[in-house]
Amino acid sequence: MTLFQYIFLKFARNIIGVYLVVLGLIFLVDFVEHLRRASDQEEFEISAIALMVFYHAPSLAEQIFPFAVLFGSMASFMMLSRTLELAVVRAAGVSVWQFVAPGAAFAFLLGVFATTIYSPVVAEMRANYDRMNFEIFGGRSSFMETKRSGSWLRQRSADGEAIIHAKSSMDLGVRLADVTSFVFDSQGALVERVDAETAVLRPGRWDLGNATVSRPDGNVVQFTSYVVSTNLSPEQVREIFGSNESIAFWDLPGIIDASDSAGLEARGFRIQYHMLLVQPLSFAVMVYLAATVSLRIFRFGNLVRMILGGVAAGFMLYVMVQFARDLGMNGLTSPALASWLPVCVAMVLSFSVLLYQEDG
């Protein structure tokens, strides 16, 4: 138990240390980027920008949590090897499974914490960031985030059909920014194009703010407020425009049930839910992956090879997870299979490599 606690705490310090360093770097880079964006505004408060980055940085850092576990584990194995502690532990008859177990246990508990506590807190912070970004920058994304072309929606109403495009959204898709709407009559003829800064879903209508209406006859009219009718419900809009990142883990089952009641598939929300469920196991797998590229290679003195092996292993797992996620989003496999299969495959492969390396 003493040895278990010692290794457990060493992994805890290194993994949390790596994460905090990366979080600090993300905060600094994101703060500079938001200051650059704010310089285009007529006036802004630096305290508001700092608060935005405070809300935003944890959601960006959440994506590198598994890699923090991987590199923190590699650092732990390296330190134990350099101080010859692993050599002493092996000489005492402790197997690789016994001295890797404390790190895997900490990673698993960290994954439980990340899913049940950290993720809901970050989701609330992300919602606050989206709200401030919507008000200050009109919902435009910074270079720290993946650039998106936006989402398209085709709807029908009593007035005819309309095609709506929005570059960004908040409040689970109920509020949109940078909106373009093509409105058609019941015969399918184009009636008007509406470009608006914002759009808010109300019962039976979209309320568009600061809209420019262009009609086929060349007439262009400006409106501070404009209405486009709709028959969509909040559940239907959430399925298309909603962001999974701003939904807490504990809220996902209710949202999935509401989508099922509305006759929607909610693939994105189901995949997000299973991704969070499998997160503790994926963190533990990262420790075993680190062990496969750290133990024997470092004993041979090849530190560069160890680092490159860890990067390659983490990248391969990341590609597998993203590929399976895309398959699930397109309905080619179930959300549960898309979320759990890559982690289980990585676990089996890492166990197989350790059995071959350490137990012959």
Buried (B, 14 or more C-beta within 10 A) or exposed (E): EEBEEBBBEBBBBBBBEBBEEBBEEBBEBBBEBBBEBBEEEEEBEEEBBBBBBBBBBBBBBBEBBBBBBBBBBBBBBBBBBEEEBBEEBBEEEBEBBEBBBBBBBBBBBBBBBBBBEBBBEBBBBBBBBBBBBBEBBEBEEBEBEEEEEBBEBEBBBEBBBBBBBBBBBBBBBBBBBBBBBBBBEEEEEEBBBBBBBBBEBEEEBBBBBEBBBEEEEEEEEEBEEBBBBBEBBBBBBBBBBBBBBBBBBEBBEEBBEBBEEBEBEBBBBBBBBBBBBBBBBBBBBBBBBBBBBBBBBBEEEEEEEBBEBBBEBBEBBBEBBEEBBEBBBEEEBBBBBBBBBBBBBBBEBBBEBBEEBBEE
